Amino acid sequence: MTQSKESSANDKPLPPSVPLIISIDVGTTSSRVIAFNQQGSEVAKHQIEYSTSASEQKYTPAGKRRHSEQLDAGVSETAPASAVTSAPPTANGNGTSGATDSTDAPTKGDSPPIFSSVGFRIRESAVLTIEDIAKNQTVGPTLTFPKPGWVSCNPTSILFNVLECLGETLAMLDEKNNARDAAKQGPYEISCIGVANMRETTIVWSRSTGLPVVDYGIVWNDTRNAALLTEMEKNTDPELQKKLHKKTGLPLFSTYFSCSKLRWLLENEPKVKEAYDKDDLMFGTVDAWLIYHLTAQNAFVTDVTNASRTGFMNLDTLQYDDELLDYWKIDKTKVLLPRIVSSAEYYGDFAVPTFCRKILTEQVVHSLQEFSKKKIPINGCLGDQSASLVGQMAYKKGAAKCTYGTGCFLLYNTGTQKLLSRHGTLTTLGFWFPSLEDDFDMNKPHFALEGSVAVAGSVVQWLRDNLRLVAKAEDVGPLASTVTDSGGVVFVPAFSGLFAPYWDPACRATIMGISQFTTASHIARAAVEGVCFQARAILKAMSSDAYRGNQLENGDDDKDDAEDIDLLELSNNSQSHEKSVFSTLSVDGGMSRSDEVMQIQSDILGPCIKVRRSPIVESTALGAAIAANMAFKTEAERPLWANLKDCKSWIYFDGESNETVIEKSGRTNLKVFKSSSTDENRRKHWKLWETAVARSSGWLTAVDGESVPPK
């Protein structure tokens, strides 16, 4: 802990400051900034849910506290709507911004003011004019859905959201420090910043201006590149496909990854092609975009966990691969690619982007500028699912985690072994903390197998908003638990196809087995089970891959395909112990907060695996904080935790080395779920699920007139 300065009034030392780490966590539907303490508790937090092109939400970005302060200052709540152009509705619904004051009121002959997507008036600066900003459309929703299957994000809006969240979090800490000072307690002090972000989302911007070349980025779950990939697959030799897959660990023709999104932009956006031809193009994922704009040095970097999802990085070298770039027709002399770095090292010092200083409110800008004077390092970065792996303390080989967010993401830590899946999962980077001491190879890059479910929490939203089965998302678990099973109903929630291990983009959502016996409770349960069955399918694939990986590591290099054993169905016999590769699934995310849903998941997995819910709700953000902490070279320098073992001890057990303190430490979220299902019922329901998937597969291909072979 750092010591505060001595008091000049009485020459007595003030209490020591309390170190905190800030996490910036940019998700698919929201951004948040959280200040964590040594116990992994949230000391301060601010979150913004994204506005969307389909949203009717009325939103005041700064919250009620600031809104009240502005009203006290005389800001009118009834300014005429005609005074603004393209302003999103705020709390009063008339498009006025809480950032306005009497000097901002438009006068006769003035152009209408422009507002950003988070509700702040945009003003000219020394760098940008209003016309520049308007041209790049910082106005409008953060997420848009231009066509079926298309999902776009506004990069500048995401940046403003992050700055807003950070400014509000700092203001909250200032208030807490005032109270702590009055109570003769040491102040909270920010030590460093970590970043977690949605992966694969592709952004292109200009070297000369730092602004997006087009007014959107392509989000990870966007499918506009499907036709391009279909054409490339037809023209790619199977042997080359295998070679490139081995380099990246990714399916070559999935719409998921950044490589084909960048190719689509170059082929379909003239402005992007023009910038490319003029050597003015920069490409990056959300982490690179944020770190570039939030560091005084304009550091242009991406960490290995994000780079491994672009389709451009070689897993063996951890660098861009010329053959991969050539395959996607990317000339690295014409587009600037971020430097690939580790997950925990110094990237640069926080600074407020110049063009944002005149956009945000004066209060937020003041907080951010005062903060930037402290030269707080940004030195941790992880893709969101890798951040969750770290935040779940799944550090060691054999640990597995599942995050139930908009989608559902499972990672299985394979340690320093790069294991290519034969069963439909991906190979990705888990983390790389090079400053750690060489204890269990924790300072080396750690790999993971990953499986993704496209629809998880979003199926709950669908039940709530589209079918109106429940009033609140948290009601789905209790509704599903009013029945003992789904009554023969199977829900395959493939709204945009099935991801791992099926990889069927032509599959579409289906509900089968409905009868007059079916109730809303059966449909709700079938929807929840549809997510849990996909998680089971991924774990089944991972278990076979991991078992084979263990055989190879022990010298049993069989040349045939790996034995496709279902380790999840092994009973307590002699084989079970020998073949088991993991026994605990750590879970976090929205759906994991429901005891009912997690019990359903445990029943579907069976007795070989227990489901353990993380004590920390925001595991992804916590992972970024851990990465930032581990960037410091020595244990003495690290502000919160000396090493990963120390980190787990504090976050799980309040610094103790055993679990006896869990109850008194208030870790109410930490809970273990064990299966209560019978083998007969579990296998029967699994067979129903596999039958439903087979009959849902290839739907789009079939309706387009092509025959689909039965599965």
N, C-alpha and C positions, 0 to 999 in steps of 0.2 A: 504494500500500500504506500502511496505517496503521502508526504507530510505537507500540511498547509503552512503558510507563513505565520510567524509569531505575531501576536497582537501587540501593536505599539502602545495600546492604552495601559496595559498592566504587565507587559513583558512576560506574560505566561503563554506557553505554547497552546495553540488552539487544538482541538481534537483532530486526529488524522482524518484525511479525506477518505471517502469510500469509493473505490474504483468501479466504474461501470464500462460496459462495452455496448456500443450502438450497432444494431443490425438493420440494414435496409433490405426488405423482403418484397420483391416485385413478383406478384402472382399473375395468373391468367385473368382474374376478375377483380383484383384489388391490389393496392400497395399498402405497406405498413412499415413503420419505423418503431423499433422497440429498444429500450435500454434495459439490459440484463445485469443482475448482480451475481455474486459468486454462487448463490444457491440456484441460479437459473430462473429466478423470479423476475417478473416484469415490474420494473420500478416506474417506468413511464412508457406510454404507447399512444400512437395516433394512426388511424387507418382510414383509407379512402376507398370506397367501393366505386368501381369505374362506372361512368355514364356510358350508355350504349345507344346505338341507333334504334333499338327496340324498347328502350327504357322510357317510362313515364315518371320516373322518380323525380321528386322535387328536392333539390339538394342545396344546402348551404355549406360550402366546403370547409369553412373555418370553425364550424360548430356553434352551439348556442352561446358559449362564453364570449367569443369574439363578436358574435352578432349583437349581443346585449351591449357590449362596449361601444360598438359603432352606433347603436341607437342612442346611447347616452351622449355620444359626441355630436348628435344632431343629424345623423345620416337619415335621409328620408326613406321610408319603406314603401312609398306610394309614387315613386317616379314613374312617368308615363312610359309604357312599353315602346312607344314610337321613338323614344330617345336612344334606342340601341338597335344594333343589327346583329343577327346570328347569335345572340346571347342565349345560353341555355337557361331554362327556368331555375330559379333558386327557391329559397324557402317561401318567398312571397308569390312565386309563380309569375312574376312579370318581367323577368330577364334582367333586372337590375343587379348590380354587383355590390357586395358588402365593402368593396375596396374604394368606393367612390366617396368623394367629399365635395364641399361647395366649390372648390377650385376646379374640379373635374367636370362640373356641369356643362353640357354642350351649349354653346352660344350660337346665335343665328349665323348661318353660313359655314359653321364647322362641319367636318365630316362626322358621321356617327362613330362613336367609340367602338373599338373592337375588344372582344372579351375572349379569354382563353377558355379551354374546355373545363377548367376547374373553377371558373367563375370570376377570375381576376381581370381587371382592366389591363390591357397591354399598351404600354407607352413606348415612344421612341427612345433609343439609347444611342450612345456614340458608335455602336457597332451596327445596329439594325434600325431600319426605318419601319414604320407601321406597314408600309406597302410590302416590305420584305416578309414580315411575319404573316400578313394576310395571305400572301402568295403561297406560303407553306402551310396555310390552313391549320394554325394552332387552335382555331375555333372549332367547336364541335365535340362529339362524344369521343371517349377514349377507345371504345371498341365499336366497330361497325361490321355489318354482315351484308356486303354488297350483292351477293348472289348466293343461292343455295350451296353450302359447303365452303363458302369463302368467309374467312375471319381476319379482319384487319385491325391493327392498333395504331394509335397516334403517338409516335415516339416523343414529340415535345410535350404532349399531355402527360405521358408517363413520367418524364423528367420533372415537370411542374408538380405532379402528385407527390413524388419523392421529396422534393424540396419543401412542399407544404407540410408533409408528415414530419419531416425532420424539424422544421421550424416550430411546429406545435409541440413536439416532444421536448425540445429544448426549453420552450416556454414553461412547460409543465415541470421540468426539472428545476428551473429557476424558482418557481413558486415553492416547490418542496425544499429547496435550499434555504429560502427565506425562513421557512418554518423551522428547519433544522438549526439554523443560526440562532433563532430566538430560543431554541431549546438547548443551546450550547452543544450541539452535535456537529460533527465534521461534515463538510459538504460532499455531495456527490460530484464525481469528477470523471469525465469521459476520457478513456485511455486510447481507444482505437475504434475503427469502423469495419464491419464486415458486410458483404453483399451476397444475397441469394436471389436467384432470378429464374423465371420460366425459361426453359431452354429452347433451342432450335428456332425461336422467333427471330426473323431476319429483318435487319434494318440496314439501309444504305444511306450514307450522307456524304456531303461535299467536303473535300480537304480544305477548300478555300474559305468556306463560310461556317462549317460545323453544323449546318442545317440539313435536315433530310432532303434528299434529291427528289423524292416523291413524298406526298403527304401521308404516307402510311407505311407500316411494317407488316410483314406477313406472319401471322401467329402460328404456333407449332401445329395446331389441329386443323389448319386450313388445307383444303384439298384441290385448290385451283390448278396444281401442277400434275394432276392425275393423267391427263391426256399426253403431256410431254413425257412422262415416265413410261407410259404404255408404248409410245413410239420408240423410246430409247431401248426398252427391253427387247423389242422385236429385232433391233439392229445390233445387239450385243452378244458376242460369242459366249456360250455358257462357261467356258474355261476362264475367260476374262472376268465374268461375273464372280466366280469362285475366288479368283485372285484378289479382286478389289474388296470382296466381303471379308476375306482374311485380314486385310490391312485395317479395315475400319471396325469390324465386329458388328456392322449394321446391315440390314437388308437393303440392297442396292436400290430397289425401286419402290420404296415406301414414300408416301407424300410427306412423311413426318419431318425429315431432316433438312438442314439449311441449304445443302448443296443444290438441290433441285429448285428450291425457292429462289436462290440467287440466279440460277439459269433462267427461270421463268421471267424474272424481272428484266434481265438483259434482252430477252426475246420479245417482251410484250410492253415494255415501258420505254418510249423513245428518250425520255430525259435521263434514264439510267444508262442507256446505251451511249448517249452523248457524253455524259460524265466519264464513262468508262473509256471512250475513245480519246478524251482529253486528259486522261490520267488524273482525273479529279474525284475518283470514286473511292469511298471507304466502305468496307463491309464489316458488320459485326453482329453478334447477338446482343441481348439486352444488357448483359454485364459489361461488354466492351463499350456500348453506347453510354451507359451511366458513368463508368469509371473515367472515360475520356472527358466527360463534361464536369465531373465532380472533383477532379484533381487539379491543383494549381499547375501541374506539369503537363496537363492534357495527356496523361498516360494512356497509350493505346495498346491495351493488353486484354487477353482472355485466359481464364485458367483452364487446366487440362480437362476438367469435368465438362465444361461448356464446349471446348474445342473438339472433344471426342464425339459431340453430337452434330457437328457440321457436315460430316462426310468427307472432309478434306484432310483430317489428321490420321497419321499412321500410328497405330497403338504400340508398335515396337519402338519407334523413334520419339514419339510424343511431339512430332513436328509435322508441318504441312508436307504432303507427299506430292511430288511433281506428277506422278502418273495419275493420281486422283484428280488433281487440278486439270490436267490435260483431258481426262475423260469428260469432265463437266465443261470443257472449253473455257476455262478461266485462265487468263494470262495474268500472272502475279505481278507483272510490270505495269499493268493498267489498272489494277485495283489494289488498294492498300489493305492488307489483312492484319488483324491484331497479333502482336507477339504472344506466343503461347508461354504461359508461366505456371508456376505451381499454385496450389490453392491457398498458401499461407506465406506471403512475403510482402515486403513493402512495395506498394504500387505508386503512391504519391500522397500529398497532403490535401485534405479537404479544402475546397474553395467554391464560392458561389459563381456559377457561370455568368459571364458578363451580360449576356443578352437576357438573363432572367431577373436581373436586379431591378429592372424597371417594370417588371410584369407582376411580381408578387406584391403583397401588401407591405407597407413600410415596416410594420411590426415584425413580420416574418423575415424580411430582408435584414433588418437590424439584428435579430437573433442569429441569423446565419452568418452575417459578416463578423459579428463578435466571436462567434464560434470558430470561424476560419482563421482568426488571428492566433489561435492556440496551436495551429499547425498539427491538427489531429490526423494521424496516418490512416489511410484506407489500406488495409493489408490482409484482408481475407476475402475470398471469393469462391463460391460453389454454385453449381447448378442446383435447382431447388430439390431434386430428388437425392442428389448426393449430400446436400446440406441436411436433409431429413435423416439420411443414414448416419451422419455424424451426430446430429442432435438426438437420435435414438440410442446413441452409445453403441452402435453396431460396428465397432472398430475392427474386431478380430475376424479372421477367416472363419467362415461357417455361420456368421451372424446374418440374420435376414430381417427386413423391415417392410412394412406396407403402409403407404400413405393414402388415405381416402380423401381426396379433394374433389375437384371438378371431374377428374379422372381418377384412376386407381393405379398406383405405381409400386411395384415390388422390386426390391434389390436384394441380392444375395452376395455377400462379401466373399470373394474368392482369394483374398489376400494379394500377394505379389504375383500370383499366377494368372496370366491372361488365358481365359478359357473360352473357346469358341463353342457356341451352342449348336447341338444337332437337333434341337427340339423346339425351335421357334422363338427363343429368347435372344436378347441382345447382349453384346459385350460392351461395357462402358467403364469409365474411370470413376472410382468411388471417392477418392481424395488423394492429395499428396501434400504432406506436411514435412518438408525437408529439414526443418530446424530441430525436430524431435531427436532425442538420443536414439541410438540404434537398438531399441528394445522391441523384440518381436518384429523387426523390420518396419516399424511404424513410420520411419522417415523416408520410406520408399513409396513410389506410386502404388496404390491399392486399386485393384480391379473389382468389378462386380458384374454379375449377370442381372439383366433387368427385363422385366415384363410389364407391359402397360395395358390397362383397360381404359378404353376411350371414355366410357360413361360410368361414373360412380355417383358422386353427389348430385350431378346434373339429372339423374333419373329421379332423385327425390324432389328436386325442383320441378321436374315435369309432372310428377304426381300431384304436387301442390298447385302449380300454376295452370297446367293444361287440363288435367282431369279434375282438379279441385277436390281430391279425396281427403286432403287435410288442410287445415288453416295455416299450420306452421311446419317447417321442415322437421323439427324435433318430434313431431307427433307421429312420424312414419314408423319408427321403431315400436312404440306401444301399440299402434294399430296392427302392425304385422304380427305382434306377439299375442294378439287375442285369439289366434288360431294356432293349432299345433303344427300344421304344415300348410302348404299352398293349395291343398285340395286337388292335386293333379295339374294345376296351372304352372306353366313354365314361361317366364318372361326373358327373352333374349334382348337386352337393351342396346342393340347395335344401331344407334341413331346415325352414326357415320362410319359404319363398318366395324369389324372386329380386329383388334390389335393382337398382341401375343397371346397364346402361341399359334393362333389361327391365321392371322394376316390375310383377312378376306375383306377388302374394301367394298366389294359388291354385296356383302351381307347387309340386311336392314332389320330393324327392330321388329320383333314378332311376339305376340302373346298367344300361346297355344294351350289347349286342354280346358278351355272355358266350357262350363255347363250351367244349367239353371241353379246348381248348388253354389256356384261361384259368388263370392261377396267382395266388397271393397277390401276387406282384410286379406283375402286370398291374393288379390292382385298386388296389394302393398307388399305382402310377404314374398311373392314371386319376384317382384322388382328388386327387393333387397337380396334375395337369393341369387338373382341373375348376376349381381356384382360379385357376390361371394363365391359362386361357382367359377367365375372367370379367374378369381384369385387362386382358387384351388388348381385350376388347369395350369396356371403359370408355375405354381409351386411344384406341381407334378413334373413339369418339364425341367425345372431347375434341379430338382432332386436327382433326376436321371443324369443330367449333365455334370452335376457336382460329384456324383458317385463315380462316374467315368473319370473325371478329373483327378479324384483321389487315387484311382487305379493307375493312371498314367504317372502320377507323381511318385507312386511306389514301385514304378518300373514295369507294371503290367500293361504294356503298350499293345493293346489288341487292335488289329487293323480293321476289324469288322465294326459295324455300327454298335454304339453303346447299347447295353442291355436296357430295354425300356421297362424298368421295374417301377411299380407304383409304391414308393416308399411311404406315402401317406396312408396306405392301406395295410401296412405290415402289422401283424399282431405282436403280442409280447412273446415272441419265440426267439430262437437262437439267431436267426437271420436279422431280426430287427436291430439288435445292438450293433452288429457288424456292418450293416448297410446304411444305418441312419446317418444323415449328413447334417441335419440341424433339428432342434427340438423346440425352439421358441420363435414365434413370429412377433416382432415388436410392431405396434401399430400406433398411428397418429392420424390427425386430420379430422374433418368435420364429422363423418359418419362414425368414427371410432369413439366419439363421446357418448354414443348410445349403447347402454349395457345390452339392450335387446338385440341390436344389430351385431354386436361383437359375439354374443352367445350363439347367434345363428351362424356366424362365420366359424366359430369354434366347432359347432356341431357338424358342419359341412367338411371341415378339415379332418376331423376324427381324433382319436386319443393320442396319436403319435406326436402331435404338435399342440403346444399350449399358446394361447394368444395373450400377449402382455401389452397393456396400454401404457403409453409413456406418461410419466408424471407431469411432463411439460406439454401444454397444449400446442404452443408454437415451436414445434421441434425443428422446422425448417429454418426459422429465424435464429434459433439457438445454435444450429449447426454453423451458420455464418459467423456468429459471435465466437464460437470455439475455434474456428479457422483463424480469425483475426488474432485471438489470444496466442495461438501456437506459432504465429509468425515471428515472435520475438526470439532472439537467438538463444538465450539461456533461461533456465527455469526462474532465476532470480528476477529477470526482467518482465516476465509474464504477469500481467496485472491481476488475473483472477485465479488461474489454475496452473500449477507447475507442469503438469503433463496430463495425458488422457486418463490415466488411472485416478489422479487427483480430481479431475473434472467429474468423473462418474461418482466419486465418493461424495462430493459436495452436492451435486444435483439430485442424486437419488437418496442419499442418506444424511444430508446436512453435515458432511465432513466426517462422518463415522465410517467405519470399515465393515459394518454389518447392517442387516435389515431391521434390527430391533427398534430403530428410531423412526421407521416410516410413519407409524400412526401419530406419534407426537409431533412429527415434523409437518403435519398437515398435507401430506402427499395423497390427497383424496382421489386424485385422478388415476394414480397408479393402481392397476387392478389386473389380475390374471384370470383368464377364462379357460375352462377346460370342457372338452366335449362330453355331452350326455347322450349322444345319439348311439343307436345300435348299428352294428355292421350291416345288417339286412336293410334297414331303412336308408342308411347313407348310400349304399351301393345302388339301391333302387332309384333314388333321386338323382344320383349322378348319371345313371343310364338315361333317365328322362331328359336331363340337360343335354347330354351328347346327341340324343335323337333330335331335339329341338334345334340345336346348332346346325346339324346336318341339313335339316329341312329349311333353315333360314339362309343357308349359304348360297352365294351366287345370285341373289335376288335380282340385282340390277342387270346382270348379264342375261338372265332368263327373260326379263321383260323387254330387253332390247332385241330379242328374237334369236339369240344364240342358245343352243342346247347346252345344258349343264349336266355333266356326268353325275350320277348318284354317288353319294359318299357312303 
